[in-house]
Every structure is written in structure tokens, then in C-alpha cells.
């Protein structure tokens, strides 16, 4: 700290003033954060959502839930627990941002209320509007977590009545988005139910066993059955008849009465994620296809049936949820959805006529392969011809995976860990790219030995940034990262939700280090995908003959202040209104151009295209004048400890070569580098090192004089 303060005193008055200005901005952000309520339910908001006679208790410290009390004449009891889904299940939607739902769950696991606090799905923001979403969410009220809740579309009344599931109507053209919402709601609610109501014996849904991918042994059908990898269950006609005894369905199965000991249905189950099961039952091509189709943590379950009763009804739609079969663990339902595999199975001859389906259970559902899988098959009987009376009975069977085929749950099985391990090669690519960049910037003399070398390296790296970091790996940092941190700090909420996006975490860690070494230019000049897109487009248009305009020095200085105003407005709006904050962050075209690949409503696309085309005429005009993230980077870049770009005594007095060539106009008339606006393109370093481009070196060569060089001295170290 003492060294740091000495360095601060050693700086020029102007530099120190800028440093303190950056600190003041940081203080402003923290002060704003102290009042921020965007996206976070406060006591006042909770009391408005749950008015008298309900009473809102104190938010719990260990678990972010609000107890809701009901008062009667003699006592006050807990009626429900209210919570926000983003605290428990921040499952990203198509915009990369999770839904945030306000959920009230009563003591019996019944949904008292569900409200949408915030959502960023393009289909609801720019297409259908939010009305269909609100109507969809209304359907959860009075449903129970113990029910198997499924999303259908235009399900007939009879289909719903004969199903083993509880169906709610989906939203046409938004099927995937409402499924994400459904999974967010159920995953968050199950976590609260486990912790507060004893569901699932209070187990942690993030601590799950994992299938061992390295265990494989070639086996035929009989060996699979013997090893416990295939489970068989038979229900006889007599067992089914006994279940209907005493109901209107009794005696309705005349065929079964003639052969009571014959099978009514014969069921088989196998866990296809287990290599010894999947690779032996599926053709090699199907096994490879299945592994590509499943997301990390998903499970593929094979269920077969043979006999008088089918596994699914005749009107079953491929790719949907089974109408007769349900799955649960810890007495909690898990959604299965048909994978619609078009393949053959390696089955013995007597099972070639068996009916089979492969179902997927997605990772957020929390299936634990170390625990029994409890299935229920629903059988329906009807009495009467006209408006028959229907009777449903459920027949249970279980399957247990042998212990040799899974790893027991441990602390490193947390859901976010899977986000990292499943993207290991992407993270390796990113780390390699960052290492190359750090090495190159740490040895600029090698990189700037010639303009051609720098141009080739820079263009290649910008292509890597745009196509890999941006479009492929979705590693575009955003001003939303700033507002998210503020809101989490104010709500005393963990920042662990960032761990679900490992690309963003690694980029921020690297950029944070570069603030102290090089300033803001490392990110803005090299690692911003949208900045790379602008620069590549600018290079292309210049080759086509489009000339860029150079803004006058006075106007350039004024315009560069605009981005700080934009940043301040966004941060202040986050303190006042989450709605306005969501609108204002759209000044960033990053979501449209990088995250959504320009597939969005036309006003957003028009704005993104306009900002890209602006760079064809005013070099990286958006980055220099409008970008709120760039403004934030500029403030944080004042942590820089080194003036790492070397200068000569002639720089600015009288030589203006570097200043005239700087496309960012980040060099003062005095020759000093304005690091707050420097994008680290290294063009001036190329000139400085070149005996043919640097005017002082050219003149020195002519006159045979030795030039005086101002050495690079770390801040706080006296030269």
C-alpha cells in the first residue's frame, strides 16, 4: 500500500485527478447499489404481493425465502414460503438471462401464487408480448409439486383425463421458452420444498451421483439382465383385476379372466447413459448420436413393454411426455420426454416385437442414478357405452443401478461444476488464447517488429475473438454483468450464479488482472467480440474504398464523455426501475449481434447494424463514444500501475506522427498516451520501434545523433 501511495504522489496532477475520478465513480456505484431494488423483492414489495390478512415475515438469512403467515383468532401459523426462482435455479433462457419468478408455496407443496418478476425471452419481449406468458403462469396456481406437471399444447379433455400427468397448456411459438420457465419453477420449488418441508428427505438436489463413463464391458441380453443393467417386471391379469376389485372397473376384462396367470404387461428398463447398457443395446452410430444429443447431466432411459397393454396409448405423439408412465424419486416427480429415436435395438429374437421408447430426463430435474427409479404405469378401465365411467389404477415398479456404474455424490458434484467440466475444451481454448495474448502484449517488441506482423496477428486474433469467444462460446461481457453484481450485493445474494457461465468468469478474471498492467485496452481492443466485429467490418470497407472520417479534436473530446453519461444513466436507472434498466441496457447491441446472431425484432437489428456500419465511417465510433461497458472498463482501467507505452522527448514536441496515425485519437498533442481511451492497437508502438516510420529515428539516422528515450518506469518506482 505504501508503494502504491508513493506511486500515486509521483504521478502528475492530471493523472492523479483521473485516478480519484475513477474512485469517485466507484463510490457512486456503491451508493447507488445501497438503494437498488431492481429485480429484488423488498419487504414493501412482498407486503404488496401478499396483503392482509397475510403477514410477511423476515427474510431468512441461510435460505433466501420469506415466510408468509396466516392469522386467525388464536394463533399465527406459516401459510406458505415465498421466494424468487433466480436465487435457486438460474437456468438461462434464450437471451442468456434466467427467468425470475416470485413463487409462493404452501406447507403442503401447493402453489399459492406464481408471478413473473422479470424475463428476457425475445419471443415474449418482441414477438408475442407478455400476455400469453402471464396467462401460462396463472395455470400453476393450486397445482402441487407432488403432481407430475407437464406442458401440452391443445390437449383434448379426454386426453388429459386419461393421462398419468397433470397438463397445463403451453404457448404456441414459445414452446422452448415456457419449458425453460417450467423447469426453473419446478427446480427452485423443489429445493425449497426439500429444505423447508422435508420433501426428498431434505436431500440437496445439487449433490448427485454421476454415471461412470469409463466403465464398459461387452455383454449380450442375458448378461445385461444378470448384471442388473436390465430390469424386468411382469404384471399378471390376476394382479390387475385385483387392483380394480370393488370399483366400477371390476370384471370388465373378460380376456384376462380366462387366463388370470398370463401376463397383462411385461416391462423392461435400462439406463442407456451407462456405457455397458447403451453401447450393447444400441448400434454404434445411434450411441454416438445419443451422446451428441444429450446435454451434460441429462439421462436417457429405455422402457420396453410386451403383452396385452401398450407402454403408450395409440394416439401418443412422438417427442412428447408419456401419457401412461411416470417417474419419481424421493416421492417427487421427474419429467420424462420421448427422444423420438429412429433406430433398432440389439434384442433377443423373442423380444423383437416389443414396444419401446427412449425418454430423456434433463439435468435440472435432478435425477440421481444412485437412487431407485420409481415408475408407475397407469391402467384405465371404462364401464358403460355412453359416457362411460373411467377408473384409473397405478402399478409401480422400481429399477436400481448397480453401484459399479456410478460415482457417489460429493461436494464437487454441484450443478455449476458440470457447467465447467462439460465445456472443458472450450475453456482450454480460451485459456490458450488468453495466454497467447498475454505473452504477445508482454513482449510488444516481437509483435511490433513490422506493421505486417502486427496486422496479421491482430486480424487473426480478432477473428478468434469474434467467432470463438463471441458467436460460438457466447463469451461477450456486458454492462449487465455490472448491474447483476449490484443487484446481488444489495439483495445479499450469492454471486454463484456467475459460475454457471464459465467463459464469462474466466474472461473477467483475466481482464481484472490486465487493469493493473495495461488498463482498459486489453479487453476493448482485443477481447470484445462486438469490438472485433466493428474492426473487421471497418477493415473490409476500407479495402472497398470507404474512407473513415476523423472527428475534430474538440468534438472527439466531448463525444468521448457521452459513454460515461450513458453508464451513469443505466446504473441510476437500476436503482429506480428494473423495467427501465432492462430497456436502457439495450443501448448495447451485444445481445442482438453476438448472443442472438441478429435473429431478433427489427428495431434491435436495425440498431445493431447501424452501430456496426458506423465503424465504417467513424472508426469504432460506438466503442469510443457510446459503449457503457467501455466506460466502466475505462474507470476500472485507472487501476493501471504502468505507463507501458514508451515515449521520446520529441513525441509531441515537435513530432505528431503517432498522434496523426492513432485511429482512436488517444494521443495528446504533448505526445502523452491517454490510457483511458487507448484500445491497445499497438500502431504507435510499431511507429516508435521503426527506423523508417518514427520521425525522430529517421532524423537521427540522417544527422547521426543518438536520441533521448523516456524509459518505461512502473508507477511508484523513481527512475
C-alpha positions in Angstrom: 0.0 0.0 0.0 2.9 2.4 0.9 4.5 1.7 -2.5 1.1 2.4 -4.2 0.7 5.7 -2.4 4.2 6.8 -3.3 3.5 6.0 -6.9 0.3 8.0 -6.7 2.2 11.0 -5.4 4.7 10.6 -8.1 2.1 10.8 -10.8 1.3 14.0 -12.5 -1.6 16.1 -11.1 -3.8 15.3 -14.1 -3.2 11.6 -13.8 -3.9 11.7 -10.0 -7.1 13.6 -10.7 -8.2 11.0 -13.1 -7.4 8.2 -10.7 -9.5 9.9 -8.0 -12.3 10.5 -10.5 -12.3 6.7 -11.1 -12.6 6.1 -7.3 -15.5 8.6 -7.1 -17.3 6.7 -9.8 -16.8 3.5 -7.8 -18.3 5.2 -4.8 -21.2 6.4 -6.9 -21.9 2.9 -8.0 -21.9 1.6 -4.4 -24.1 4.4 -3.2 -26.5 3.7 -6.0 -26.4 0.0 -5.0 -27.3 0.7 -1.5 -30.8 1.9 -2.7 -31.1 -0.5 -5.7 -34.2 -2.7 -5.8 -34.2 -3.7 -9.4 -35.2 -7.3 -9.7 -35.2 -7.9 -6.0 -38.2 -8.3 -3.8 -38.1 -5.9 -0.8 -40.3 -6.1 2.2 -42.6 -3.4 0.8 -42.9 -5.3 -2.5 -43.6 -8.5 -0.6 -46.3 -6.9 1.5 -47.9 -5.6 -1.6 -47.8 -9.1 -3.2 -49.2 -10.7 -0.1 -51.6 -8.2 1.6 -53.6 -8.6 4.8 -54.8 -10.8 6.3 -51.5 -12.5 5.4 -48.4 -11.3 7.2 -44.9 -11.3 5.6 -42.2 -12.4 8.0 -38.4 -11.7 8.0 -36.4 -13.0 5.1 -34.3 -15.9 6.3 -30.5 -15.5 6.3 -29.5 -19.0 5.5 -32.1 -19.6 2.8 -33.5 -16.7 0.7 -37.2 -17.4 1.5 -39.9 -15.2 3.1 -42.3 -17.0 5.5 -45.9 -15.9 4.9 -48.1 -16.1 8.0 -51.8 -16.5 8.3 -53.6 -15.1 11.3 -56.7 -16.4 13.0 -58.3 -15.5 16.3 -55.9 -17.5 18.5 -52.6 -18.0 16.6 -50.3 -17.1 13.7 -49.1 -20.0 11.6 -46.9 -20.3 8.5 -49.1 -20.5 5.5 -46.5 -20.5 2.7 -43.0 -19.7 1.8 -42.3 -17.1 -0.9 -39.1 -16.9 -2.9 -37.5 -15.9 -6.2 -36.6 -18.6 -8.7 -33.4 -16.9 -9.7 -32.0 -17.5 -6.2 -32.4 -21.3 -6.5 -32.5 -22.2 -10.2 -30.9 -19.5 -12.5 -31.4 -21.5 -15.7 -30.5 -19.3 -18.7 -33.1 -18.7 -21.3 -32.6 -17.9 -25.0 -31.3 -14.4 -24.2 -28.7 -15.9 -21.8 -30.6 -14.5 -18.8 -32.8 -16.6 -16.4 -36.4 -16.1 -15.7 -37.1 -14.6 -12.3 -40.4 -15.8 -10.8 -42.0 -15.0 -7.5 -43.3 -18.3 -6.1 -45.4 -18.9 -3.1 -45.5 -22.5 -2.0 -47.8 -23.6 0.9 -46.9 -26.1 3.6 -48.3 -29.0 1.5 -46.3 -28.1 -1.6 -49.2 -26.5 -3.4 -48.6 -23.3 -5.4 -50.4 -20.5 -3.8 -49.1 -18.0 -6.3 -46.7 -17.6 -9.2 -45.7 -14.3 -10.8 -43.2 -13.2 -13.4 -40.9 -10.7 -11.9 -38.5 -10.4 -14.9 -37.9 -12.2 -18.2 -35.8 -11.5 -21.2 -37.1 -14.0 -23.7 -37.1 -12.4 -27.2 -40.3 -14.2 -28.2 -42.1 -12.5 -25.3 -40.4 -9.2 -25.4 -40.5 -8.5 -29.1 -42.9 -11.1 -30.6 -45.9 -12.4 -28.8 -45.9 -9.9 -26.0 -46.1 -10.9 -22.3 -49.8 -11.5 -22.1 -49.5 -15.2 -23.2 -46.7 -15.7 -20.7 -48.7 -14.3 -17.8 -51.7 -16.5 -18.8 -49.4 -19.5 -18.9 -48.1 -18.9 -15.4 -51.6 -18.5 -13.9 -52.2 -22.2 -14.6 -49.7 -23.3 -11.8 -52.0 -21.9 -9.0 -53.5 -24.7 -6.9 -51.3 -27.4 -8.5 -49.0 -29.5 -6.3 -45.3 -30.3 -6.5 -46.3 -33.9 -5.9 -48.2 -33.9 -9.2 -46.4 -34.7 -12.4 -46.9 -31.3 -14.1 -46.4 -31.5 -17.9 -46.8 -28.9 -20.7 -49.1 -29.7 -23.5 -50.5 -27.9 -26.5 -54.1 -28.1 -27.4 -54.6 -31.2 -25.3 -58.1 -32.5 -25.5 -60.2 -33.0 -22.3 -60.3 -36.8 -22.7 -56.5 -36.9 -23.3 -55.9 -35.0 -20.0 -58.4 -37.2 -18.1 -56.7 -40.5 -19.3 -53.2 -39.2 -18.6 -51.0 -40.0 -15.6 -49.8 -36.4 -15.7 -51.3 -33.0 -14.9 -51.2 -31.0 -18.1 -51.1 -27.2 -18.5 -51.5 -25.5 -21.8 -48.3 -24.3 -23.4 -47.8 -21.3 -25.6 -47.6 -21.7 -29.4 -44.3 -20.5 -30.9 -42.8 -20.3 -27.5 -42.6 -24.0 -26.6 -38.9 -24.0 -25.6 -39.2 -20.8 -23.6 -42.1 -22.0 -21.4 -40.3 -25.3 -20.9 -37.3 -23.4 -19.5 -39.7 -21.4 -17.3 -41.4 -24.7 -16.1 -38.0 -26.2 -15.3 -36.9 -23.0 -13.5 -40.1 -23.0 -11.4 -40.0 -26.7 -10.5 -36.3 -26.8 -9.8 -36.4 -23.8 -7.5 -39.6 -25.0 -5.8 -38.2 -28.5 -5.2 -35.1 -27.0 -3.5 -37.3 -25.0 -1.1 -39.6 -28.0 -0.5 -36.6 -30.2 0.3 -35.2 -27.6 2.8 -38.4 -26.4 4.4 -41.0 -29.2 4.1 -38.9 -32.4 4.2 -39.5 -33.3 0.5 -37.0 -35.8 -0.7 -35.8 -36.3 2.9 -34.2 -32.9 2.7 -31.5 -34.0 0.2 -29.5 -31.5 -1.7 -30.5 -31.7 -5.4 -27.2 -30.3 -6.4 -25.3 -33.2 -4.8 -25.9 -36.0 -7.3 -24.2 -39.2 -8.2 -22.8 -39.4 -11.7 -22.6 -42.1 -14.3 -19.1 -43.5 -14.8 -18.4 -43.1 -18.5 -15.2 -45.2 -18.3 -16.8 -48.5 -17.2 -17.7 -50.7 -20.2 -18.0 -54.5 -20.7 -19.4 -56.2 -23.8 -22.5 -58.2 -22.8 -25.4 -59.9 -24.5 -29.0 -59.6 -23.3 -28.8 -62.3 -20.7 -25.6 -60.9 -19.3 -27.2 -57.4 -19.0 -30.1 -58.9 -17.1 -27.8 -60.9 -14.8 -25.7 -57.7 -14.2 -28.7 -55.8 -13.1 -28.5 -53.4 -16.1 -31.8 -54.5 -17.4 -34.8 -54.7 -15.0 -37.8 -56.9 -15.8 -41.3 -56.6 -14.2 -44.4 -58.6 -15.1 -48.0 -57.7 -14.0 -50.4 -60.6 -14.5 -54.1 -60.4 -15.4 -54.9 -61.5 -11.9 -52.9 -58.7 -10.3 -54.5 -56.1 -12.4 -58.0 -57.5 -11.7 -57.3 -57.4 -8.0 -56.4 -53.7 -8.2 -59.8 -52.9 -9.7 -61.8 -55.1 -7.2 -64.5 -53.1 -5.6 -64.6 -50.4 -8.3 -66.8 -49.9 -11.4 -63.8 -51.4 -13.3 -64.1 -54.8 -11.7 -64.9 -57.6 -14.1 -64.5 -55.5 -17.2 -61.6 -57.6 -18.5 -63.1 -60.8 -19.9 -60.0 -61.8 -21.7 -57.9 -61.5 -18.6 -60.5 -63.6 -16.6 -59.9 -66.5 -19.0 -56.2 -66.6 -18.3 -55.6 -65.0 -14.9 -51.9 -66.1 -14.6 -51.0 -64.8 -18.1 -49.0 -61.6 -18.4 -51.1 -58.4 -18.7 -47.9 -56.4 -19.4 -44.2 -57.3 -19.3 -41.9 -54.3 -18.7 -38.2 -53.9 -19.2 -36.0 -50.9 -18.2 -32.4 -50.0 -19.0 -30.3 -46.8 -18.2 -28.8 -46.0 -21.6 -26.3 -43.5 -20.2 -24.4 -46.4 -18.7 -21.9 -47.4 -21.5 -22.3 -51.1 -20.7 -26.1 -50.8 -21.3 -26.2 -48.2 -24.1 -23.3 -49.5 -26.2 -24.6 -53.1 -26.0 -28.2 -52.3 -26.8 -27.8 -49.6 -29.4 -26.0 -49.6 -32.7 -22.7 -47.7 -32.7 -24.0 -44.9 -34.8 -27.0 -44.4 -32.5 -24.9 -44.5 -29.4 -22.7 -41.7 -30.8 -25.8 -39.7 -31.9 -27.4 -40.1 -28.5 -24.4 -38.8 -26.7 -24.3 -35.7 -29.0 -28.0 -35.1 -28.5 -27.9 -35.2 -24.7 -26.8 -32.2 -22.7 -24.4 -32.7 -19.8 -26.3 -34.2 -16.8 -29.2 -35.5 -19.0 -30.3 -39.1 -18.7 -31.6 -41.4 -21.4 -34.0 -44.1 -20.2 -35.1 -47.1 -22.2 -38.5 -48.6 -21.3 -40.0 -51.6 -23.2 -43.3 -53.3 -22.9 -44.7 -56.6 -24.3 -48.2 -58.1 -23.8 -51.8 -57.0 -23.9 -51.2 -53.5 -22.6 -49.1 -50.9 -24.5 -46.5 -48.7 -22.9 -48.1 -45.6 -24.6 -51.6 -45.0 -26.0 -52.4 -45.3 -29.6 -52.6 -41.5 -30.0 -49.3 -40.9 -28.4 -47.3 -38.2 -30.1 -43.6 -38.9 -30.6 -41.4 -36.4 -28.8 -43.9 -35.8 -26.1 -44.3 -36.8 -22.4 -45.6 -40.4 -22.0 -49.3 -40.4 -21.1 -49.3 -43.7 -19.1 -45.9 -43.8 -17.5 -44.5 -41.6 -14.7 -41.2 -41.5 -12.9 -40.3 -40.2 -9.4 -37.5 -40.2 -6.8 -38.0 -39.3 -3.2 -41.7 -39.2 -3.9 -41.1 -36.2 -6.3 -42.0 -36.4 -10.0 -39.3 -36.2 -12.7 -40.4 -35.2 -16.2 -39.6 -37.7 -19.0 -39.8 -36.7 -22.6 -39.7 -39.0 -25.6 -36.4 -38.6 -27.6 -38.0 -39.9 -30.8 -35.1 -42.2 -31.7 -35.4 -43.8 -35.1 -33.2 -46.9 -34.7 -33.1 -50.6 -33.9 -32.2 -52.3 -30.7 -29.9 -55.3 -30.2 -32.6 -57.6 -28.7 -33.1 -61.3 -28.5 -35.4 -62.9 -31.0 -38.4 -63.3 -28.6 -38.3 -59.5 -27.9 -38.2 -58.2 -31.4 -41.9 -57.4 -31.3 -41.7 -55.5 -28.0 -42.8 -51.8 -28.0 -40.1 -49.4 -26.7 -39.4 -45.8 -26.2 -36.3 -43.8 -25.1 -37.1 -41.0 -22.7 -34.9 -38.1 -21.7 -34.7 -36.6 -18.2 -32.9 -33.2 -18.4 -30.2 -32.3 -15.9 -32.1 -29.6 -13.9 -34.7 -32.2 -13.0 -32.1 -33.7 -10.5 -32.3 -37.4 -11.3 -29.8 -39.2 -9.1 -28.6 -42.5 -10.7 -27.5 -43.9 -7.3 -31.2 -44.0 -6.1 -34.0 -46.2 -7.2 -36.0 -45.1 -10.2 -39.7 -45.5 -9.2 -42.0 -45.9 -12.2 -45.8 -46.0 -12.2 -47.8 -47.4 -15.1 -51.4 -46.2 -15.2 -54.1 -48.6 -16.4 -57.6 -47.2 -17.3 -60.8 -49.2 -17.4 -64.2 -48.0 -18.6 -67.7 -49.1 -17.6 -70.6 -48.3 -19.9 -71.0 -47.5 -23.5 -72.5 -44.0 -23.4 -70.4 -41.5 -21.3 -68.5 -44.4 -19.7 -67.3 -44.2 -16.1 -63.5 -44.2 -16.1 -61.4 -45.8 -13.3 -57.6 -45.4 -13.2 -55.1 -47.6 -11.2 -51.4 -47.2 -11.0 -48.9 -50.1 -10.9 -45.5 -49.4 -9.5 -42.1 -51.0 -10.3 -38.6 -49.9 -9.5 -35.1 -50.1 -11.0 -31.8 -49.8 -9.2 -28.5 -49.2 -11.0 -25.6 -51.4 -9.5 -23.0 -49.4 -7.7 -20.2 -50.2 -10.0 -21.6 -48.0 -12.7 -21.9 -44.6 -10.9 -19.8 -42.3 -8.7 -21.3 -41.4 -5.4 -22.3 -37.8 -4.8 -19.7 -35.4 -3.4 -19.3 -31.7 -2.9 -17.8 -31.3 -6.3 -21.0 -32.6 -7.9 -22.6 -29.1 -7.6 -24.6 -28.2 -10.7 -22.3 -25.3 -11.7 -19.3 -27.7 -11.7 -20.9 -29.5 -14.5 -21.0 -26.3 -16.5 -17.3 -26.2 -16.3 -16.4 -29.8 -16.8 -18.7 -30.2 -19.8 -17.1 -27.2 -21.5 -13.5 -28.2 -20.7 -12.2 -28.0 -24.3 -13.8 -24.5 -24.8 -12.2 -23.3 -21.6 -8.9 -24.8 -22.7 -9.2 -22.9 -26.0 -9.9 -19.7 -24.2 -7.1 -20.1 -21.7 -4.7 -20.8 -24.6 -5.9 -17.8 -26.4 -5.5 -15.6 -23.3 -2.0 -16.9 -22.7 -1.0 -16.1 -26.3 -2.4 -12.6 -25.9 -0.7 -12.0 -22.6 2.7 -13.3 -23.9 2.4 -11.1 -27.0 1.4 -7.9 -25.1 4.1 -8.7 -22.6 6.7 -8.7 -25.4 5.4 -6.0 -27.8 8.9 -5.6 -29.4 8.4 -9.0 -31.1 4.9 -8.3 -32.1 5.6 -4.8 -33.4 8.8 -5.6 -35.3 6.9 -4.8 -38.5 3.5 -3.4 -39.5 2.8 -6.6 -41.5 3.4 -8.9 -38.5 1.2 -6.8 -36.2 -1.6 -6.6 -38.8 -1.6 -10.4 -39.4 -1.6 -11.2 -35.7 -4.2 -8.6 -34.8 -6.6 -9.6 -37.6 -6.2 -13.3 -36.7 -6.8 -12.7 -33.0 -9.9 -10.5 -33.8 -11.3 -13.4 -35.9 -10.7 -15.7 -32.9 -12.4 -13.3 -30.6 -15.5 -12.8 -32.8 -16.1 -16.3 -34.0 -14.9 -18.4 -31.0 -15.2 -16.2 -27.9 -18.3 -14.4 -29.2 -20.5 -16.4 -31.6 -19.5 -19.9 -30.5 -18.7 -19.7 -26.8 -21.0 -16.8 -26.0 -18.3 -15.0 -24.0 -19.5 -11.4 -24.6 -19.0 -9.4 -21.5 -21.8 -6.8 -20.9 -22.9 -3.9 -18.8 -25.5 -6.4 -17.5 -22.6 -8.0 -15.5 -22.2 -4.7 -13.6 -25.9 -4.4 -12.9 -26.2 -8.0 -11.9 -23.4 -7.7 -9.3 -25.1 -4.5 -7.8 -28.4 -6.2 -7.5 -26.9 -9.3 -5.9 -24.9 -7.3 -3.4 -28.0 -5.3 -2.4 -30.1 -8.4 -2.0 -27.3 -10.1 0.0 -27.5 -12.8 -2.6 -24.6 -15.1 -3.6 -22.7 -14.3 -6.8 -22.6 -18.1 -7.5 -24.9 -17.6 -10.5 -21.9 -16.4 -12.4 -20.3 -19.8 -12.1 -22.9 -21.2 -14.5 -21.2 -19.2 -17.2 -17.5 -20.2 -17.0 -16.5 -18.3 -20.1 -17.6 -15.0 -18.5 -15.9 -15.8 -15.2 -12.5 -16.6 -16.9 -12.7 -13.5 -19.1 -13.4 -11.3 -16.1 -10.6 -12.8 -14.1 -8.2 -12.2 -16.9 -9.5 -8.7 -17.7 -9.3 -7.8 -14.0 -5.6 -8.6 -13.9 -5.0 -6.6 -17.1 -6.5 -3.5 -15.5 -3.4 -3.3 -13.2 -0.9 -3.9 -16.1 -2.2 -2.4 -19.3 -5.5 -0.7 -18.4 -8.8 -0.9 -20.2 -7.4 -1.5 -23.7 -6.8 -5.3 -23.4 -10.5 -6.1 -23.3 -11.8 -3.3 -25.5 -9.1 -3.7 -28.1 -8.6 -7.5 -28.2 -11.3 -9.5 -26.3 -14.6 -7.8 -27.1 -16.4 -9.7 -29.8 -18.6 -6.8 -30.8 -15.5 -4.6 -30.9 -13.8 -7.2 -33.1 -16.9 -7.3 -35.4 -16.7 -3.5 -35.8 -13.0 -3.5 -36.6 -13.2 -6.4 -39.1 -16.0 -4.7 -40.9 -14.0 -1.4 -40.9 -11.1 -3.2 -42.5 -13.3 -4.7 -45.1 -15.0 -1.4 -46.0 -11.6 0.4 -46.2 -10.4 -2.2 -48.7 -13.6 -1.4 -50.7 -12.6 2.3 -50.8 -14.8 3.7 -48.0 -12.8 6.4 -46.2 -13.2 6.9 -42.4 -13.8 10.4 -41.1 -11.5 11.9 -38.5 -13.5 13.8 -35.8 -12.1 17.1 -34.8 -10.1 17.0 -31.5 -12.6 19.2 -29.6 -15.6 17.3 -30.8 -13.9 14.0 -30.1 -13.2 15.0 -26.6 -16.8 15.9 -26.0 -18.2 12.8 -27.6 -16.0 10.5 -25.5 -17.8 11.8 -22.4 -21.1 10.6 -23.7 -20.4 6.9 -22.8 -19.9 7.9 -19.2 -23.2 9.6 -19.1 -24.8 6.5 -20.6 -23.2 4.4 -17.9 -24.4 6.7 -15.2 -28.0 6.7 -16.5 -28.0 2.9 -16.6 -26.7 2.5 -13.1 -29.0 5.1 -11.7 -32.0 3.6 -13.5 -31.1 0.2 -11.9 -31.6 2.0 -8.6 -35.0 3.1 -9.5 -36.7 0.8 -12.0 -35.8 -2.7 -13.2 -38.0 -2.1 -16.2 -36.2 1.0 -17.3 -32.8 -0.7 -16.6 -33.8 -3.6 -18.9 -34.8 -1.1 -21.6 -31.7 1.1 -21.3 -29.2 -1.8 -21.4 -30.4 -2.4 -24.9 -28.1 0.5 -25.9 -25.6 -2.3 -26.1 -26.1 -4.1 -29.4 -24.2 -7.1 -28.0 -27.2 -9.3 -27.3 -28.6 -8.7 -30.8 -25.4 -9.1 -32.8 -23.4 -11.6 -30.7 -25.8 -13.6 -28.5 -28.8 -13.8 -30.8 -26.9 -13.6 -34.2 -29.1 -10.8 -35.4 -32.2 -13.0 -35.1 -34.5 -10.5 -33.3 -37.2 -7.9 -33.8 -36.3 -5.4 -36.5 -35.7 -2.3 -34.2 -33.0 -4.1 -32.3 -31.4 -5.5 -35.5 -31.5 -2.0 -37.1 -29.7 -0.5 -34.1 -27.1 -3.2 -34.1 -26.5 -2.9 -37.9 -26.3 0.9 -37.6 -23.6 0.7 -34.8 -21.6 -1.7 -36.9 -21.9 0.4 -40.0 -20.9 3.5 -38.0 -17.5 2.0 -37.6 -17.1 2.1 -41.4 -17.2 5.9 -41.3 -16.1 6.8 -37.8 -13.5 4.3 -36.6 -15.1 2.1 -33.8 -17.5 5.0 -33.2 -19.8 3.0 -30.9 -16.9 1.8 -28.7 -15.4 5.3 -28.4 -18.5 7.3 -27.8 -21.5 5.3 -26.7 -20.5 2.0 -25.0 -21.4 1.9 -21.3 -19.3 -1.2 -20.8 -16.3 0.6 -22.3 -16.9 3.5 -19.9 -16.9 1.0 -17.0 -13.7 -0.5 -18.4 -12.2 2.9 -18.7 -12.9 3.7 -15.0 -11.5 0.3 -13.8 -8.6 0.7 -16.1 -7.4 3.6 -13.9 -6.0 0.9 -11.6 -3.2 0.6 -14.1 0.3 0.7 -12.5 2.4 1.2 -15.5 2.8 3.7 -18.3 3.8 0.8 -20.6 4.0 2.6 -23.9 7.4 4.2 -24.3 7.7 7.8 -25.4 10.6 10.0 -26.7 11.3 13.6 -25.8 10.4 14.5 -29.4 7.0 12.9 -29.1 4.5 15.8 -29.4 7.4 18.3 -29.4 7.5 18.6 -32.3 6.7 15.1 -33.7 3.0 14.4 -34.2 3.4 11.2 -36.3 1.9 8.8 -33.8 -0.9 11.2 -32.9 -1.9 11.7 -36.6 -2.0 7.9 -37.1 -3.9 7.0 -34.0 -7.4 5.9 -35.2 -8.7 6.1 -31.6 -7.4 9.7 -31.2 -6.0 8.6 -27.8 -2.7 10.5 -28.0 -2.5 14.1 -26.7 -0.7 16.9 -28.6 2.0 16.6 -26.0 2.6 13.1 -27.1 1.3 11.6 -23.9 -0.9 8.5 -24.2 -4.5 8.8 -22.9 -4.7 5.4 -21.5 -8.4 5.9 -20.6 -9.1 5.9 -24.3 -6.3 3.7 -25.6 -7.5 0.5 -27.2 -4.1 -1.1 -27.2 -3.9 -1.5 -31.0 -0.1 -1.1 -30.8 0.1 1.0 -34.0 2.1 3.7 -32.2 4.5 1.1 -30.8 5.2 -0.1 -34.3 6.0 3.5 -35.3 8.1 4.0 -32.2 10.2 0.9 -33.0 10.6 1.5 -36.7 13.6 3.3 -38.1 11.7 4.1 -41.3 8.4 5.3 -39.7 9.5 7.1 -36.5 10.4 10.7 -37.5 12.9 11.2 -34.6 14.7 8.0 -35.6 14.7 9.0 -39.2 16.1 12.4 -38.4 18.7 10.9 -36.0 19.9 8.5 -38.7 20.3 11.4 -41.1 22.2 13.5 -38.5 24.0 10.6 -36.8 22.7 11.7 -33.4 21.6 9.5 -30.5 18.0 10.1 -29.4 17.0 10.5 -25.8 14.4 8.0 -24.7 12.0 8.3 -21.8 12.1 4.8 -20.3 9.1 2.8 -19.2 9.0 3.1 -15.4 6.4 1.4 -13.2 4.3 3.7 -11.2 5.7 4.1 -7.7 9.3 3.5 -8.8 11.5 6.5 -9.2 13.6 6.5 -12.4 
